[in-house]
Amino acid sequence: MVSQKPVTAGDVPRKQGTDLLYSLIAQARQYRDAVILGRGDPDLDTPAHIVAAANASIEAGERTSSPVNGLPELRQAVARRVRRVNNITVNPDSEVIITNGGQEAVFLMVQTALRPGDEILVPVPTYNSYDDAIRFAGAVKVSVPTFVDRNFVVEPARVRSAITPRTRALLMVSPCNPTAGVIPPKAVRELVEIAAEHDLLVLADEIYDQFLYDGAIHLSPASLDLGRERTITINSVSKTYAMTGWRVGWVVGPEHLMKRLSRLKTGVSGPTSVVAQRAAIAALDGPQDCVREFLEIYKRRRRLVLDALDAMGFKYGIPFGGQFAFADISPTGLDSLSLVQRVLDETHVLIYPGFAFGQDWESFVRVTYLQPDEVLRDSLERVKHVVLSHGTGSRS
């Protein structure tokens, strides 16, 4: 039943990270006309040939459980995909593990790489689930700052200066969530060289590698000679094929690391759904026209978002990848949670506060492209009206 008295800013506890985002989503769902422009779930339909593969699995009565590491056919499909898209060569029998979505992949990758007291270099801001996984491992996050006026690019010199004798790993999320920054190939090579020099593991999150804009190029650390034996790479079908709810991801990496990761997965969750894995095989091995079509849709929506942010006078790092923009709202004079709450209360549109991605990002918000064009255009106009009607932002 819809609440008759929506929760307002004064009712919201000062939560952080994932807890804060879920709290805001719960508030938004009190409104029948709520539009969520923060969450990263594609609104597009899963392509029909993928759904058909799942239906075929159900109709065939596939009731047996998958091996913990995933169906051999899907591990082979992943090996073909990372070779074709990322120039990474892996043995599907020993260097590929199928996970319950990208979220589990994040968790297992971090637990595999880190021990209590280890330090991991994390370019910030980054996806808040990494903070949770690092804390669970008993490790220490060492933040490496990135900057809006440099499009949130990870700078090798800053990474090098943050290394200590306790440093164990370097996190590379490209395209980055939440900033949509992409690490240029030259910087990727330099970062891998630094990792090799200091015997660091590289944790590479490539979830958005199929969505690149304005000529951006993605280079996988594991495709480099110096990166091959020290890099764990994660990805999923969730964003690329509009399959967020299907919960299928993967981890690839050197055999000795995958053995540890497999043991962790056995204790954490066991195997991934066979039906979902059959769908993932169809996604990876089937026609890729849908990916190109999705990219064209996101290019168009990206322009709508950037034009709206320009009209509000907000600076942002150019989103060279992903499905969102990370914008500096400091001209409003409000912190991100206050602005987000005001917009939600007055327009029923939810954007994500930068505060959810770390305390240093109070003056930023994340806006996604994951609504139909007309809904996106209308929602952005409502947000702009709130910003300008309260005497904040730019009218130019």
GILIN-V509325 format. One line per field, one symbol per residue. ss: DSSP state (H for helix, E for strand, C for the rest). phi: phi as a letter, one per 20 degrees, with the letter a starting at -180 (. if undefined). burial: # if it has 16 or more other C-alpha atoms within 10 Angstrom, else .. Layout:
ss->???
phi->???
burial->???
This chain:
ss->CCCCCCCCHHHCCCCCHHHHHHHHHHHHCCCCCCEECCCCCCCCCCCHHHHHHHHHHHHCCCCCCCCCCCCHHHHHHHHHHHHHHHCCCCCCCCCEEEECHHHHHHHHHHHHHCCCCCEEEEEECCCCHHHHHHHHCCCEEEEEECCHHHCCCCCHHHHHHCCCCCEEEEEEECCCCCCCCCCCHHHHHHHHHHHHHCCCEEEEECCCCCCECCCCCCCCHHHCCCCCCCEEEEEECCCCCCCHHHCCEEEECCHHHHHHHHHHHHHHCCCCCHHHHHHHHHHHHCCCHHHHHHHHHHHHHHHHHHHHHHHCCCEECCCCECCEEEEECHHHCCCHHHHHHHHHHHHCEECEEHHHHCHHHCCEEEEECCCCHHHHHHHHHHHHHHHHHCCCCCCC
phi->.ffecgfdgfeeffeclfgffffffffgffdfdfcddcfeegeffggfffffffffffffmfdfffggfoggffffffffffffedmddceffccccecenffffgffffffeddgnfdcecgcfbgfffgffffffmecedfdfccffdllffdgfffgfefcgefdbcecdbgeddemfcffggfgfffffffffdldfddddcgdfedcclmfcecegfeegfegecddddaaegefdlcgffmccbccrggffffffffffgeebmfegfffffffffffeefdgffffffffffffgfffffffffemeebfgffbncacddedggfmdfffffgfffffecmdddeffgfdpffdfdccdcedebggfffffffffffffgffemdmdef
burial->......#........###.##..##.#####..#########...##..##.###.#........#.#####.#########...#####.#.######################..##############.##..#.########.#..######..##..#...##################..###.######.#.##############..#########.###################.##########.###.##.##....###############.....##..##.###.##.###.#########################..###.#######.############..###########....#..######.###...###..
